[in-house]
């Protein structure tokens, strides 16, 4: 009878360990990898519209803002490259879509997106380099 309790308890512990492993392995590491890379390089994450002033000014002035997208697993990175700044926007599945209004939404409220960071001209290569690093982690 003791053996039944020992076997039952062991099976229960294995089930709990498998559940914990499944939860941990299913978490999206891309936002954390990207944030860490940007911060390590000296960039900050945009918290409000004042953090993305150059983008907002470009949009208000009607200037063309060039951007490109890159798939990172289930996430999408949007890179903006302008003469006086560079920017990365990370869209995770529960963020607004990547469409023609994306940059306007970011200029109005960058907090809608998982990661938004703006780099000055002397650091303009960092957003793309950090996206490359996150892509390597995705596999």
BELGIFEN-V380743 format. One record per residue. N is the residue number from 1. RES is the residue in three letters. PHI is phi in degrees with one decimal (NA if undefined). Layout:
N RES PHI
N RES PHI
This chain:
1 UNK NA
2 UNK -61.9
3 UNK -59.8
4 UNK -64.6
5 UNK -67.3
6 UNK -64.3
7 UNK -64.4
8 UNK -63.5
9 UNK -65.2
10 UNK -63.4
11 UNK -64.2
12 UNK -64.3
13 UNK -64.5
14 UNK -63.3
15 UNK -64.5
16 UNK -65.2
17 UNK -61.8
18 UNK -64.8
19 UNK -65.4
20 UNK -61.5
21 UNK -62.2
22 UNK -64.0
23 UNK -67.0
24 UNK -63.8
25 UNK -73.7
26 UNK -88.3
27 UNK -71.2
28 UNK -81.3
29 UNK -88.9
30 UNK -58.3
31 UNK -58.1
32 UNK -66.3
33 UNK -61.7
34 UNK -65.3
35 UNK -59.4
36 UNK -61.8
37 UNK -61.4
38 UNK -62.9
39 UNK -64.9
40 UNK -60.9
41 UNK -86.1
42 UNK 94.5
43 UNK -91.8
44 UNK -109.6
45 UNK -93.8
46 UNK -68.8
47 UNK -107.2
48 UNK -148.5
49 UNK -56.1
50 UNK -65.7
51 UNK -74.7
52 UNK -120.8
53 UNK -51.3
54 UNK -60.0
55 UNK -64.8
56 UNK -60.2
57 UNK -64.0
58 UNK -61.4
59 UNK -66.6
60 UNK -63.5
61 UNK -82.6
62 UNK 77.0
63 UNK -74.4
64 UNK -71.5
65 UNK -114.4
66 UNK -78.7
67 UNK -145.1
68 UNK -136.7
69 UNK -116.3
70 UNK -145.0
71 UNK -74.5
72 UNK -128.1
73 UNK 66.4
74 UNK -86.7
75 UNK -99.4
76 UNK -132.0
77 UNK -98.2
78 UNK -115.3
79 UNK -106.1
80 UNK -113.9
81 UNK -128.2
82 UNK -117.7
83 UNK -58.7
84 UNK -108.5
85 UNK -168.0
86 UNK -129.7
87 UNK -149.8
88 UNK -125.1
89 UNK -126.6
90 UNK -109.8
91 UNK -105.5
92 UNK -99.2
93 UNK -52.7
94 UNK -92.9
95 UNK -89.5
96 UNK -58.3
97 UNK -69.1
98 UNK -87.8
99 UNK -147.4
100 UNK -63.1
101 UNK -100.9
102 UNK -54.1
103 UNK -64.9
104 UNK -64.8
105 UNK -63.3
106 UNK -63.5
107 UNK -64.0
108 UNK -80.4
109 UNK -156.6
110 UNK -62.8
111 UNK -67.5
112 UNK -68.2
113 UNK -115.1
114 UNK -59.1
115 UNK -139.8
116 UNK -138.5
117 UNK -144.2
118 UNK -115.3
119 UNK -114.1
120 UNK -71.8
121 UNK -53.8
122 UNK -71.4
123 UNK -121.1
124 UNK -68.0
125 UNK -89.4
126 UNK -65.2
127 UNK -54.7
128 UNK -66.2
129 UNK -63.7
130 UNK -69.5
131 UNK -64.4
132 UNK -58.5
133 UNK -64.1
134 UNK -63.5
135 UNK -62.8
136 UNK -63.4
137 UNK -70.6
138 UNK -68.7
139 UNK 115.6
